[in-house]
Amino acid sequence: MGWGATVLENHRDTVEAIAFAPHSLMLASAAADGWVCLWKKAKRLSQVLKGVSGGFSCLAWHPQGDKLAAGGENGELLVWKQSLRGKGFG
């Protein structure tokens, strides 16, 4: 009984922020490697979003869960929106 842990491995540098999408088990992780990883059911890598070379420092989901914003270490701000229902972010 109690809590179990699952290690999610994909980032190549320090994870700076994580957040679940509203009303979902989709987990997003932002790291110093410049990647935002989306984890389906917080277990399996679903998609990797790239866009900055200096790494990400924060992220936040839109309350409806259809948009994801992430801030870069060098002042960048990227916003992705869900492309087609269930087909990922672009």
C-alpha positions in Angstrom: 0.0 0.0 0.0 1.1 3.5 -0.5 2.6 5.5 -3.4 4.4 4.0 -6.3 6.9 5.8 -8.5 7.5 5.6 -12.3 10.7 7.1 -13.7 10.0 9.0 -17.0 13.3 9.2 -19.0 13.8 11.3 -22.0 15.2 14.7 -21.0 19.0 15.2 -21.3 19.2 17.9 -18.8 17.5 19.2 -15.6 13.7 19.2 -15.6 12.6 22.7 -14.6 8.8 22.5 -14.6 6.0 19.9 -14.8 2.2 20.2 -15.0 -0.8 18.1 -15.8 -3.2 19.3 -18.4 -6.6 20.2 -16.9 -9.1 17.3 -16.6 -6.5 15.0 -18.1 -3.6 12.6 -17.3 -1.4 14.3 -20.0 1.7 15.5 -18.2 4.1 18.1 -19.7 7.7 18.5 -18.6 10.0 21.4 -19.5 13.8 21.1 -19.2 17.1 22.9 -19.6 17.7 20.7 -22.7 15.2 22.9 -24.7 12.5 20.2 -24.9 9.0 20.1 -23.6 7.9 16.5 -23.4 4.3 15.4 -23.3 3.6 12.2 -21.4 0.4 10.2 -22.2 -1.3 9.1 -18.9 1.9 10.3 -17.2 3.6 7.1 -18.4 4.5 7.1 -22.0 6.3 9.7 -24.1 3.7 11.1 -26.6 5.4 14.1 -28.2 8.5 16.3 -27.9 8.1 20.0 -28.5 11.3 21.9 -29.3 11.9 25.6 -29.9 14.7 27.1 -27.8 18.4 26.4 -27.5 19.0 27.8 -24.1 16.4 25.6 -22.3 13.0 26.1 -20.8 12.4 27.4 -17.3 8.5 27.3 -16.9 5.3 26.1 -18.5 1.6 26.4 -18.0 -1.5 24.8 -19.5 -4.6 26.8 -20.7 -7.5 26.0 -18.4 -9.2 24.2 -21.3 -6.1 22.1 -21.9 -5.9 22.9 -25.6 -2.9 25.3 -25.4 0.5 25.0 -23.6 2.9 27.9 -23.0 6.5 27.6 -22.1 9.1 30.2 -21.2 12.7 30.0 -22.3 15.8 30.8 -20.3 16.7 33.6 -22.7 13.3 35.4 -22.6 11.4 33.4 -25.3 7.8 32.6 -24.9 6.3 29.8 -27.0 2.7 28.8 -27.2 1.5 25.6 -28.8 -2.1 24.7 -29.5 -3.6 21.3 -30.1 -3.7 20.7 -33.8 -6.4 18.1 -34.3 -8.3 16.5 -31.4 -6.0 13.9 -30.0 -3.3 14.3 -32.7 -0.8 16.3 -30.7 0.4 19.9 -30.4 1.9 22.0 -33.1 
